[in-house]
């Protein structure tokens, strides 16, 4: 007997940080593009986007490198420019929120 005829699509709630779960057979370049694109959609719509990621230790460096590489190609600029994919931060609360997503040297264990 096969369960395939009765498979259902599901959405799982995995906590407040909407993690991107990367499996050990994933292609870092492919998942990195998907993660960055999804995050940019969230910036526009306020609905989607990963705020954390889970990946096998063996893929960690490749995934981080691919994320940084792809993210560096995203054009930041005037929100009315069709070529821009990410606009500027426009107020203090938004700036503080975005700033909190990256570790300070002290939170990263680097002193200060």
PDB file as gemmi writes it, atoms N, CA and C in Angstrom:
CRYST1    1.000    1.000    1.000  90.00  90.00  90.00 P 1                      
ATOM      1  N   UNK A   1       0.840  -1.192   0.000  1.00  0.00           N  
ATOM      2  CA  UNK A   1       0.000   0.000   0.000  1.00  0.00           C  
ATOM      3  C   UNK A   1       0.874   1.241   0.000  1.00  0.00           C  
ATOM      4  N   UNK A   2       0.473   2.193  -0.752  1.00  0.00           N  
ATOM      5  CA  UNK A   2       1.207   3.451  -0.831  1.00  0.00           C  
ATOM      6  C   UNK A   2       0.401   4.558  -0.161  1.00  0.00           C  
ATOM      7  N   UNK A   3       1.104   5.406   0.554  1.00  0.00           N  
ATOM      8  CA  UNK A   3       0.443   6.540   1.202  1.00  0.00           C  
ATOM      9  C   UNK A   3       0.333   7.733   0.259  1.00  0.00           C  
ATOM     10  N   UNK A   4       1.026   7.698  -0.873  1.00  0.00           N  
ATOM     11  CA  UNK A   4       1.073   8.841  -1.787  1.00  0.00           C  
ATOM     12  C   UNK A   4      -0.295   9.378  -2.211  1.00  0.00           C  
ATOM     13  N   UNK A   5      -1.294   8.542  -2.499  1.00  0.00           N  
ATOM     14  CA  UNK A   5      -2.577   9.100  -2.936  1.00  0.00           C  
ATOM     15  C   UNK A   5      -3.249   9.980  -1.889  1.00  0.00           C  
ATOM     16  N   UNK A   6      -2.811   9.871  -0.629  1.00  0.00           N  
ATOM     17  CA  UNK A   6      -3.464  10.631   0.429  1.00  0.00           C  
ATOM     18  C   UNK A   6      -2.531  11.663   1.074  1.00  0.00           C  
ATOM     19  N   UNK A   7      -1.407  12.003   0.434  1.00  0.00           N  
ATOM     20  CA  UNK A   7      -0.498  12.995   1.004  1.00  0.00           C  
ATOM     21  C   UNK A   7      -1.148  14.377   1.003  1.00  0.00           C  
ATOM     22  N   UNK A   8      -0.923  15.118   2.073  1.00  0.00           N  
ATOM     23  CA  UNK A   8      -1.483  16.456   2.210  1.00  0.00           C  
ATOM     24  C   UNK A   8      -0.361  17.467   2.373  1.00  0.00           C  
ATOM     25  N   UNK A   9      -0.569  18.662   1.834  1.00  0.00           N  
ATOM     26  CA  UNK A   9       0.362  19.756   2.075  1.00  0.00           C  
ATOM     27  C   UNK A   9       0.113  20.273   3.488  1.00  0.00           C  
ATOM     28  N   UNK A  10       1.200  20.557   4.200  1.00  0.00           N  
ATOM     29  CA  UNK A  10       1.071  21.101   5.544  1.00  0.00           C  
ATOM     30  C   UNK A  10       2.049  22.258   5.713  1.00  0.00           C  
ATOM     31  N   UNK A  11       1.717  23.127   6.636  1.00  0.00           N  
ATOM     32  CA  UNK A  11       2.618  24.193   7.052  1.00  0.00           C  
ATOM     33  C   UNK A  11       2.875  23.976   8.527  1.00  0.00           C  
ATOM     34  N   UNK A  12       4.146  23.950   8.905  1.00  0.00           N  
ATOM     35  CA  UNK A  12       4.500  23.704  10.295  1.00  0.00           C  
ATOM     36  C   UNK A  12       4.950  24.992  10.960  1.00  0.00           C  
ATOM     37  N   UNK A  13       4.472  25.248  12.150  1.00  0.00           N  
ATOM     38  CA  UNK A  13       4.932  26.386  12.938  1.00  0.00           C  
ATOM     39  C   UNK A  13       6.151  25.927  13.720  1.00  0.00           C  
ATOM     40  N   UNK A  14       7.295  26.546  13.432  1.00  0.00           N  
ATOM     41  CA  UNK A  14       8.543  26.124  14.054  1.00  0.00           C  
ATOM     42  C   UNK A  14       9.087  27.177  15.001  1.00  0.00           C  
ATOM     43  N   UNK A  15       8.239  28.037  15.508  1.00  0.00           N  
ATOM     44  CA  UNK A  15       8.698  29.059  16.438  1.00  0.00           C  
ATOM     45  C   UNK A  15       8.679  30.426  15.792  1.00  0.00           C  
ATOM     46  N   UNK A  16       9.015  31.416  16.577  1.00  0.00           N  
ATOM     47  CA  UNK A  16       8.920  32.797  16.138  1.00  0.00           C  
ATOM     48  C   UNK A  16       9.982  33.249  15.168  1.00  0.00           C  
ATOM     49  N   UNK A  17      11.023  32.486  14.937  1.00  0.00           N  
ATOM     50  CA  UNK A  17      12.093  32.967  14.079  1.00  0.00           C  
ATOM     51  C   UNK A  17      12.034  32.425  12.659  1.00  0.00           C  
ATOM     52  N   UNK A  18      10.997  31.723  12.297  1.00  0.00           N  
ATOM     53  CA  UNK A  18      10.815  31.243  10.927  1.00  0.00           C  
ATOM     54  C   UNK A  18      12.105  30.688  10.326  1.00  0.00           C  
ATOM     55  N   UNK A  19      12.634  29.608  10.883  1.00  0.00           N  
ATOM     56  CA  UNK A  19      13.941  29.137  10.414  1.00  0.00           C  
ATOM     57  C   UNK A  19      13.910  28.535   9.014  1.00  0.00           C  
ATOM     58  N   UNK A  20      15.004  28.768   8.291  1.00  0.00           N  
ATOM     59  CA  UNK A  20      15.238  28.089   7.021  1.00  0.00           C  
ATOM     60  C   UNK A  20      15.976  26.808   7.393  1.00  0.00           C  
ATOM     61  N   UNK A  21      15.389  25.674   7.123  1.00  0.00           N  
ATOM     62  CA  UNK A  21      16.005  24.391   7.465  1.00  0.00           C  
ATOM     63  C   UNK A  21      16.688  23.848   6.220  1.00  0.00           C  
ATOM     64  N   UNK A  22      18.002  23.732   6.285  1.00  0.00           N  
ATOM     65  CA  UNK A  22      18.804  23.294   5.150  1.00  0.00           C  
ATOM     66  C   UNK A  22      19.273  21.868   5.429  1.00  0.00           C  
ATOM     67  N   UNK A  23      18.978  20.955   4.530  1.00  0.00           N  
ATOM     68  CA  UNK A  23      19.342  19.557   4.711  1.00  0.00           C  
ATOM     69  C   UNK A  23      20.714  19.266   4.114  1.00  0.00           C  
ATOM     70  N   UNK A  24      21.290  18.144   4.508  1.00  0.00           N  
ATOM     71  CA  UNK A  24      22.679  17.840   4.144  1.00  0.00           C  
ATOM     72  C   UNK A  24      22.923  17.609   2.657  1.00  0.00           C  
ATOM     73  N   UNK A  25      21.875  17.402   1.862  1.00  0.00           N  
ATOM     74  CA  UNK A  25      22.077  17.215   0.422  1.00  0.00           C  
ATOM     75  C   UNK A  25      21.756  18.490  -0.374  1.00  0.00           C  
ATOM     76  N   UNK A  26      21.580  19.606   0.323  1.00  0.00           N  
ATOM     77  CA  UNK A  26      21.222  20.861  -0.341  1.00  0.00           C  
ATOM     78  C   UNK A  26      22.416  21.468  -1.070  1.00  0.00           C  
ATOM     79  N   UNK A  27      22.110  22.178  -2.138  1.00  0.00           N  
ATOM     80  CA  UNK A  27      23.111  22.936  -2.871  1.00  0.00           C  
ATOM     81  C   UNK A  27      23.148  24.335  -2.242  1.00  0.00           C  
ATOM     82  N   UNK A  28      24.253  24.716  -1.592  1.00  0.00           N  
ATOM     83  CA  UNK A  28      24.313  26.013  -0.911  1.00  0.00           C  
ATOM     84  C   UNK A  28      23.945  27.202  -1.806  1.00  0.00           C  
ATOM     85  N   UNK A  29      24.354  27.188  -3.071  1.00  0.00           N  
ATOM     86  CA  UNK A  29      24.034  28.299  -3.974  1.00  0.00           C  
ATOM     87  C   UNK A  29      22.529  28.412  -4.199  1.00  0.00           C  
ATOM     88  N   UNK A  30      21.860  27.283  -4.355  1.00  0.00           N  
ATOM     89  CA  UNK A  30      20.416  27.286  -4.617  1.00  0.00           C  
ATOM     90  C   UNK A  30      19.645  27.738  -3.376  1.00  0.00           C  
ATOM     91  N   UNK A  31      19.967  27.174  -2.218  1.00  0.00           N  
ATOM     92  CA  UNK A  31      19.225  27.553  -1.010  1.00  0.00           C  
ATOM     93  C   UNK A  31      19.516  28.988  -0.620  1.00  0.00           C  
ATOM     94  N   UNK A  32      20.723  29.463  -0.872  1.00  0.00           N  
ATOM     95  CA  UNK A  32      21.064  30.846  -0.524  1.00  0.00           C  
ATOM     96  C   UNK A  32      20.240  31.833  -1.328  1.00  0.00           C  
ATOM     97  N   UNK A  33      20.101  31.582  -2.624  1.00  0.00           N  
ATOM     98  CA  UNK A  33      19.266  32.461  -3.445  1.00  0.00           C  
ATOM     99  C   UNK A  33      17.829  32.456  -2.927  1.00  0.00           C  
ATOM    100  N   UNK A  34      17.322  31.280  -2.599  1.00  0.00           N  
ATOM    101  CA  UNK A  34      15.934  31.179  -2.116  1.00  0.00           C  
ATOM    102  C   UNK A  34      15.762  31.913  -0.790  1.00  0.00           C  
ATOM    103  N   UNK A  35      16.723  31.783   0.104  1.00  0.00           N  
ATOM    104  CA  UNK A  35      16.630  32.443   1.414  1.00  0.00           C  
ATOM    105  C   UNK A  35      16.669  33.958   1.253  1.00  0.00           C  
ATOM    106  N   UNK A  36      17.600  34.459   0.459  1.00  0.00           N  
ATOM    107  CA  UNK A  36      17.702  35.909   0.269  1.00  0.00           C  
ATOM    108  C   UNK A  36      16.451  36.442  -0.417  1.00  0.00           C  
ATOM    109  N   UNK A  37      15.976  35.767  -1.455  1.00  0.00           N  
ATOM    110  CA  UNK A  37      14.762  36.222  -2.145  1.00  0.00           C  
ATOM    111  C   UNK A  37      13.560  36.234  -1.194  1.00  0.00           C  
ATOM    112  N   UNK A  38      13.447  35.198  -0.391  1.00  0.00           N  
ATOM    113  CA  UNK A  38      12.328  35.120   0.556  1.00  0.00           C  
ATOM    114  C   UNK A  38      12.404  36.270   1.557  1.00  0.00           C  
ATOM    115  N   UNK A  39      13.615  36.572   1.999  1.00  0.00           N  
ATOM    116  CA  UNK A  39      13.791  37.659   2.958  1.00  0.00           C  
ATOM    117  C   UNK A  39      13.427  38.996   2.321  1.00  0.00           C  
ATOM    118  N   UNK A  40      13.781  39.181   1.062  1.00  0.00           N  
ATOM    119  CA  UNK A  40      13.426  40.417   0.382  1.00  0.00           C  
ATOM    120  C   UNK A  40      11.919  40.533   0.202  1.00  0.00           C  
ATOM    121  N   UNK A  41      11.245  39.414  -0.050  1.00  0.00           N  
ATOM    122  CA  UNK A  41       9.780  39.433  -0.136  1.00  0.00           C  
ATOM    123  C   UNK A  41       9.199  39.902   1.187  1.00  0.00           C  
ATOM    124  N   UNK A  42       9.772  39.439   2.262  1.00  0.00           N  
ATOM    125  CA  UNK A  42       9.289  39.831   3.584  1.00  0.00           C  
ATOM    126  C   UNK A  42       9.445  41.332   3.779  1.00  0.00           C  
ATOM    127  N   UNK A  43      10.544  41.879   3.304  1.00  0.00           N  
ATOM    128  CA  UNK A  43      10.762  43.315   3.456  1.00  0.00           C  
ATOM    129  C   UNK A  43       9.666  44.104   2.742  1.00  0.00           C  
ATOM    130  N   UNK A  44       9.220  43.589   1.602  1.00  0.00           N  
ATOM    131  CA  UNK A  44       8.191  44.291   0.835  1.00  0.00           C  
ATOM    132  C   UNK A  44       6.799  44.051   1.401  1.00  0.00           C  
ATOM    133  N   UNK A  45       6.474  42.805   1.663  1.00  0.00           N  
ATOM    134  CA  UNK A  45       5.102  42.455   2.031  1.00  0.00           C  
ATOM    135  C   UNK A  45       4.868  42.413   3.532  1.00  0.00           C  
ATOM    136  N   UNK A  46       5.922  42.275   4.311  1.00  0.00           N  
ATOM    137  CA  UNK A  46       5.762  42.174   5.750  1.00  0.00           C  
ATOM    138  C   UNK A  46       5.168  40.849   6.186  1.00  0.00           C  
ATOM    139  N   UNK A  47       5.224  39.835   5.330  1.00  0.00           N  
ATOM    140  CA  UNK A  47       4.555  38.573   5.638  1.00  0.00           C  
ATOM    141  C   UNK A  47       5.487  37.367   5.691  1.00  0.00           C  
ATOM    142  N   UNK A  48       6.507  37.355   4.883  1.00  0.00           N  
ATOM    143  CA  UNK A  48       7.326  36.170   4.713  1.00  0.00           C  
ATOM    144  C   UNK A  48       8.766  36.451   5.098  1.00  0.00           C  
ATOM    145  N   UNK A  49       9.541  35.413   5.293  1.00  0.00           N  
ATOM    146  CA  UNK A  49      10.973  35.611   5.462  1.00  0.00           C  
ATOM    147  C   UNK A  49      11.547  34.842   6.624  1.00  0.00           C  
ATOM    148  N   UNK A  50      12.706  34.319   6.387  1.00  0.00           N  
ATOM    149  CA  UNK A  50      13.400  33.565   7.421  1.00  0.00           C  
ATOM    150  C   UNK A  50      14.214  34.512   8.284  1.00  0.00           C  
ATOM    151  N   UNK A  51      14.172  34.305   9.575  1.00  0.00           N  
ATOM    152  CA  UNK A  51      14.959  35.114  10.492  1.00  0.00           C  
ATOM    153  C   UNK A  51      16.061  34.292  11.139  1.00  0.00           C  
ATOM    154  N   UNK A  52      16.101  33.017  10.838  1.00  0.00           N  
ATOM    155  CA  UNK A  52      17.122  32.140  11.396  1.00  0.00           C  
ATOM    156  C   UNK A  52      17.338  30.994  10.418  1.00  0.00           C  
ATOM    157  N   UNK A  53      18.411  30.281  10.599  1.00  0.00           N  
ATOM    158  CA  UNK A  53      18.680  29.157   9.723  1.00  0.00           C  
ATOM    159  C   UNK A  53      19.270  27.990  10.484  1.00  0.00           C  
ATOM    160  N   UNK A  54      18.922  26.808  10.067  1.00  0.00           N  
ATOM    161  CA  UNK A  54      19.478  25.586  10.629  1.00  0.00           C  
ATOM    162  C   UNK A  54      20.106  24.823   9.479  1.00  0.00           C  
ATOM    163  N   UNK A  55      21.401  24.495   9.622  1.00  0.00           N  
ATOM    164  CA  UNK A  55      22.052  23.787   8.539  1.00  0.00           C  
ATOM    165  C   UNK A  55      23.091  22.835   9.121  1.00  0.00           C  
ATOM    166  N   UNK A  56      23.386  21.749   8.410  1.00  0.00           N  
ATOM    167  CA  UNK A  56      24.401  20.815   8.887  1.00  0.00           C  
ATOM    168  C   UNK A  56      25.755  21.527   8.994  1.00  0.00           C  
ATOM    169  N   UNK A  57      26.495  21.187  10.013  1.00  0.00           N  
ATOM    170  CA  UNK A  57      27.799  21.810  10.243  1.00  0.00           C  
ATOM    171  C   UNK A  57      28.702  21.695   9.012  1.00  0.00           C  
ATOM    172  N   UNK A  58      28.625  20.572   8.317  1.00  0.00           N  
ATOM    173  CA  UNK A  58      29.473  20.357   7.139  1.00  0.00           C  
ATOM    174  C   UNK A  58      29.181  21.365   6.020  1.00  0.00           C  
ATOM    175  N   UNK A  59      27.969  21.928   5.981  1.00  0.00           N  
ATOM    176  CA  UNK A  59      27.607  22.896   4.944  1.00  0.00           C  
ATOM    177  C   UNK A  59      27.724  24.351   5.399  1.00  0.00           C  
ATOM    178  N   UNK A  60      27.939  24.555   6.686  1.00  0.00           N  
ATOM    179  CA  UNK A  60      27.886  25.898   7.264  1.00  0.00           C  
ATOM    180  C   UNK A  60      28.697  26.924   6.476  1.00  0.00           C  
ATOM    181  N   UNK A  61      29.984  26.696   6.289  1.00  0.00           N  
ATOM    182  CA  UNK A  61      30.835  27.691   5.641  1.00  0.00           C  
ATOM    183  C   UNK A  61      30.404  27.950   4.201  1.00  0.00           C  
ATOM    184  N   UNK A  62      30.028  26.898   3.486  1.00  0.00           N  
ATOM    185  CA  UNK A  62      29.579  27.064   2.101  1.00  0.00           C  
ATOM    186  C   UNK A  62      28.278  27.855   2.031  1.00  0.00           C  
ATOM    187  N   UNK A  63      27.362  27.603   2.961  1.00  0.00           N  
ATOM    188  CA  UNK A  63      26.085  28.314   2.979  1.00  0.00           C  
ATOM    189  C   UNK A  63      26.311  29.784   3.326  1.00  0.00           C  
ATOM    190  N   UNK A  64      27.127  30.053   4.342  1.00  0.00           N  
ATOM    191  CA  UNK A  64      27.398  31.445   4.721  1.00  0.00           C  
ATOM    192  C   UNK A  64      28.050  32.199   3.562  1.00  0.00           C  
ATOM    193  N   UNK A  65      29.019  31.569   2.920  1.00  0.00           N  
ATOM    194  CA  UNK A  65      29.691  32.202   1.775  1.00  0.00           C  
ATOM    195  C   UNK A  65      28.705  32.459   0.635  1.00  0.00           C  
ATOM    196  N   UNK A  66      27.847  31.497   0.351  1.00  0.00           N  
ATOM    197  CA  UNK A  66      26.865  31.653  -0.728  1.00  0.00           C  
ATOM    198  C   UNK A  66      25.832  32.728  -0.382  1.00  0.00           C  
ATOM    199  N   UNK A  67      25.391  32.773   0.877  1.00  0.00           N  
ATOM    200  CA  UNK A  67      24.444  33.811   1.293  1.00  0.00           C  
ATOM    201  C   UNK A  67      25.058  35.191   1.120  1.00  0.00           C  
ATOM    202  N   UNK A  68      26.276  35.361   1.615  1.00  0.00           N  
ATOM    203  CA  UNK A  68      26.944  36.660   1.510  1.00  0.00           C  
ATOM    204  C   UNK A  68      27.174  37.030   0.045  1.00  0.00           C  
ATOM    205  N   UNK A  69      27.586  36.053  -0.750  1.00  0.00           N  
ATOM    206  CA  UNK A  69      27.839  36.317  -2.162  1.00  0.00           C  
ATOM    207  C   UNK A  69      26.592  36.750  -2.895  1.00  0.00           C  
ATOM    208  N   UNK A  70      25.494  36.043  -2.680  1.00  0.00           N  
ATOM    209  CA  UNK A  70      24.259  36.401  -3.380  1.00  0.00           C  
ATOM    210  C   UNK A  70      23.698  37.716  -2.842  1.00  0.00           C  
ATOM    211  N   UNK A  71      23.711  37.885  -1.533  1.00  0.00           N  
ATOM    212  CA  UNK A  71      23.176  39.117  -0.946  1.00  0.00           C  
ATOM    213  C   UNK A  71      23.944  40.343  -1.441  1.00  0.00           C  
ATOM    214  N   UNK A  72      25.236  40.188  -1.709  1.00  0.00           N  
ATOM    215  CA  UNK A  72      26.030  41.328  -2.180  1.00  0.00           C  
ATOM    216  C   UNK A  72      25.651  41.751  -3.598  1.00  0.00           C  
ATOM    217  N   UNK A  73      24.908  40.926  -4.317  1.00  0.00           N  
ATOM    218  CA  UNK A  73      24.492  41.287  -5.673  1.00  0.00           C  
ATOM    219  C   UNK A  73      23.155  42.032  -5.695  1.00  0.00           C  
ATOM    220  N   UNK A  74      22.486  42.103  -4.552  1.00  0.00           N  
ATOM    221  CA  UNK A  74      21.173  42.754  -4.474  1.00  0.00           C  
ATOM    222  C   UNK A  74      21.366  44.271  -4.528  1.00  0.00           C  
ATOM    223  N   UNK A  75      20.695  44.925  -5.469  1.00  0.00           N  
ATOM    224  CA  UNK A  75      20.827  46.369  -5.608  1.00  0.00           C  
ATOM    225  C   UNK A  75      20.004  47.068  -4.535  1.00  0.00           C  
ATOM    226  N   UNK A  76      20.698  47.900  -3.761  1.00  0.00           N  
ATOM    227  CA  UNK A  76      20.063  48.715  -2.727  1.00  0.00           C  
ATOM    228  C   UNK A  76      19.934  50.124  -3.299  1.00  0.00           C  
ATOM    229  N   UNK A  77      18.764  50.701  -3.174  1.00  0.00           N  
ATOM    230  CA  UNK A  77      18.591  52.052  -3.707  1.00  0.00           C  
ATOM    231  C   UNK A  77      17.206  52.593  -3.489  1.00  0.00           C  
ATOM    232  N   UNK A  78      16.892  53.588  -4.258  1.00  0.00           N  
ATOM    233  CA  UNK A  78      15.605  54.265  -4.196  1.00  0.00           C  
ATOM    234  C   UNK A  78      14.485  53.260  -4.440  1.00  0.00           C  
ATOM    235  N   UNK A  79      13.526  53.232  -3.553  1.00  0.00           N  
ATOM    236  CA  UNK A  79      12.421  52.287  -3.660  1.00  0.00           C  
ATOM    237  C   UNK A  79      11.561  52.467  -4.891  1.00  0.00           C  
ATOM    238  N   UNK A  80      11.653  53.621  -5.546  1.00  0.00           N  
ATOM    239  CA  UNK A  80      10.879  53.842  -6.767  1.00  0.00           C  
ATOM    240  C   UNK A  80      11.630  53.377  -8.014  1.00  0.00           C  
ATOM    241  N   UNK A  81      12.909  53.014  -7.865  1.00  0.00           N  
ATOM    242  CA  UNK A  81      13.707  52.521  -8.987  1.00  0.00           C  
ATOM    243  C   UNK A  81      13.393  51.047  -9.203  1.00  0.00           C  
ATOM    244  N   UNK A  82      12.886  50.652 -10.369  1.00  0.00           N  
ATOM    245  CA  UNK A  82      12.527  49.245 -10.603  1.00  0.00           C  
ATOM    246  C   UNK A  82      13.714  48.284 -10.478  1.00  0.00           C  
ATOM    247  N   UNK A  83      14.931  48.788 -10.638  1.00  0.00           N  
ATOM    248  CA  UNK A  83      16.113  47.947 -10.514  1.00  0.00           C  
ATOM    249  C   UNK A  83      16.490  47.685  -9.057  1.00  0.00           C  
ATOM    250  N   UNK A  84      16.038  48.537  -8.152  1.00  0.00           N  
ATOM    251  CA  UNK A  84      16.347  48.363  -6.729  1.00  0.00           C  
ATOM    252  C   UNK A  84      15.550  47.199  -6.160  1.00  0.00           C  
ATOM    253  N   UNK A  85      16.206  46.369  -5.403  1.00  0.00           N  
ATOM    254  CA  UNK A  85      15.529  45.246  -4.760  1.00  0.00           C  
ATOM    255  C   UNK A  85      15.344  45.484  -3.270  1.00  0.00           C  
ATOM    256  N   UNK A  86      16.052  46.472  -2.724  1.00  0.00           N  
ATOM    257  CA  UNK A  86      15.984  46.762  -1.293  1.00  0.00           C  
ATOM    258  C   UNK A  86      16.138  48.257  -1.108  1.00  0.00           C  
ATOM    259  N   UNK A  87      15.172  48.873  -0.445  1.00  0.00           N  
ATOM    260  CA  UNK A  87      15.221  50.312  -0.225  1.00  0.00           C  
ATOM    261  C   UNK A  87      15.912  50.665   1.085  1.00  0.00           C  
ATOM    262  N   UNK A  88      16.050  51.948   1.335  1.00  0.00           N  
ATOM    263  CA  UNK A  88      16.735  52.388   2.548  1.00  0.00           C  
ATOM    264  C   UNK A  88      15.870  52.189   3.790  1.00  0.00           C  
ATOM    265  N   UNK A  89      16.531  52.184   4.921  1.00  0.00           N  
ATOM    266  CA  UNK A  89      15.822  52.174   6.197  1.00  0.00           C  
ATOM    267  C   UNK A  89      15.378  53.611   6.428  1.00  0.00           C  
ATOM    268  N   UNK A  90      14.099  53.789   6.783  1.00  0.00           N  
ATOM    269  CA  UNK A  90      13.593  55.161   6.795  1.00  0.00           C  
ATOM    270  C   UNK A  90      13.178  55.716   8.150  1.00  0.00           C  
ATOM    271  N   UNK A  91      13.381  54.950   9.237  1.00  0.00           N  
ATOM    272  CA  UNK A  91      13.048  55.521  10.539  1.00  0.00           C  
ATOM    273  C   UNK A  91      13.860  54.839  11.643  1.00  0.00           C  
ATOM    274  N   UNK A  92      13.943  55.469  12.777  1.00  0.00           N  
ATOM    275  CA  UNK A  92      14.772  54.989  13.887  1.00  0.00           C  
ATOM    276  C   UNK A  92      14.337  53.622  14.425  1.00  0.00           C  
ATOM    277  N   UNK A  93      13.036  53.358  14.649  1.00  0.00           N  
ATOM    278  CA  UNK A  93      12.644  52.024  15.123  1.00  0.00           C  
ATOM    279  C   UNK A  93      13.029  50.905  14.158  1.00  0.00           C  
ATOM    280  N   UNK A  94      12.872  51.163  12.852  1.00  0.00           N  
ATOM    281  CA  UNK A  94      13.251  50.158  11.863  1.00  0.00           C  
ATOM    282  C   UNK A  94      14.768  49.944  11.896  1.00  0.00           C  
ATOM    283  N   UNK A  95      15.529  51.030  12.019  1.00  0.00           N  
ATOM    284  CA  UNK A  95      16.984  50.936  12.084  1.00  0.00           C  
ATOM    285  C   UNK A  95      17.412  50.102  13.291  1.00  0.00           C  
ATOM    286  N   UNK A  96      16.833  50.361  14.447  1.00  0.00           N  
ATOM    287  CA  UNK A  96      17.185  49.613  15.666  1.00  0.00           C  
ATOM    288  C   UNK A  96      16.829  48.135  15.525  1.00  0.00           C  
ATOM    289  N   UNK A  97      15.692  47.849  14.917  1.00  0.00           N  
ATOM    290  CA  UNK A  97      15.289  46.452  14.721  1.00  0.00           C  
ATOM    291  C   UNK A  97      16.270  45.720  13.807  1.00  0.00           C  
ATOM    292  N   UNK A  98      16.599  46.329  12.680  1.00  0.00           N  
ATOM    293  CA  UNK A  98      17.530  45.708  11.744  1.00  0.00           C  
ATOM    294  C   UNK A  98      18.901  45.543  12.396  1.00  0.00           C  
ATOM    295  N   UNK A  99      19.337  46.545  13.113  1.00  0.00           N  
ATOM    296  CA  UNK A  99      20.641  46.493  13.786  1.00  0.00           C  
ATOM    297  C   UNK A  99      20.704  45.331  14.780  1.00  0.00           C  
ATOM    298  N   UNK A 100      19.574  44.998  15.389  1.00  0.00           N  
ATOM    299  CA  UNK A 100      19.550  43.913  16.387  1.00  0.00           C  
ATOM    300  C   UNK A 100      19.734  42.529  15.759  1.00  0.00           C  
ATOM    301  N   UNK A 101      19.570  42.423  14.452  1.00  0.00           N  
ATOM    302  CA  UNK A 101      19.705  41.128  13.783  1.00  0.00           C  
ATOM    303  C   UNK A 101      21.159  40.692  13.648  1.00  0.00           C  
ATOM    304  N   UNK A 102      22.096  41.631  13.730  1.00  0.00           N  
ATOM    305  CA  UNK A 102      23.515  41.295  13.600  1.00  0.00           C  
ATOM    306  C   UNK A 102      24.189  41.421  14.947  1.00  0.00           C  
ATOM    307  N   UNK A 103      25.096  40.491  15.256  1.00  0.00           N  
ATOM    308  CA  UNK A 103      25.757  40.543  16.567  1.00  0.00           C  
ATOM    309  C   UNK A 103      26.742  41.693  16.666  1.00  0.00           C  
ATOM    310  N   UNK A 104      26.761  42.317  17.827  1.00  0.00           N  
ATOM    311  CA  UNK A 104      27.813  43.295  18.111  1.00  0.00           C  
ATOM    312  C   UNK A 104      29.065  42.488  18.463  1.00  0.00           C  
ATOM    313  N   UNK A 105      30.239  43.121  18.474  1.00  0.00           N  
ATOM    314  CA  UNK A 105      31.441  42.364  18.859  1.00  0.00           C  
ATOM    315  C   UNK A 105      31.288  41.672  20.210  1.00  0.00           C  
ATOM    316  N   UNK A 106      30.623  42.321  21.170  1.00  0.00           N  
ATOM    317  CA  UNK A 106      30.480  41.688  22.486  1.00  0.00           C  
ATOM    318  C   UNK A 106      29.535  40.490  22.443  1.00  0.00           C  
ATOM    319  N   UNK A 107      28.443  40.579  21.657  1.00  0.00           N  
ATOM    320  CA  UNK A 107      27.537  39.441  21.545  1.00  0.00           C  
ATOM    321  C   UNK A 107      28.160  38.298  20.761  1.00  0.00           C  
ATOM    322  N   UNK A 108      29.120  38.606  19.894  1.00  0.00           N  
ATOM    323  CA  UNK A 108      29.791  37.575  19.113  1.00  0.00           C  
ATOM    324  C   UNK A 108      30.992  36.999  19.853  1.00  0.00           C  
ATOM    325  N   UNK A 109      31.217  37.438  21.110  1.00  0.00           N  
ATOM    326  CA  UNK A 109      32.317  36.929  21.908  1.00  0.00           C  
ATOM    327  C   UNK A 109      33.660  37.518  21.533  1.00  0.00           C  
ATOM    328  N   UNK A 110      33.638  38.723  20.963  1.00  0.00           N  
ATOM    329  CA  UNK A 110      34.895  39.349  20.512  1.00  0.00           C  
ATOM    330  C   UNK A 110      35.308  40.513  21.407  1.00  0.00           C  
ATOM    331  N   UNK A 111      34.776  40.556  22.619  1.00  0.00           N  
ATOM    332  CA  UNK A 111      35.131  41.648  23.537  1.00  0.00           C  
ATOM    333  C   UNK A 111      34.264  42.853  23.328  1.00  0.00           C  
ATOM    334  N   UNK A 112      34.550  43.887  24.100  1.00  0.00           N  
ATOM    335  CA  UNK A 112      33.810  45.151  24.065  1.00  0.00           C  
ATOM    336  C   UNK A 112      32.335  44.949  24.195  1.00  0.00           C  
TER     337      UNK A 112                                                      
END                                                                             
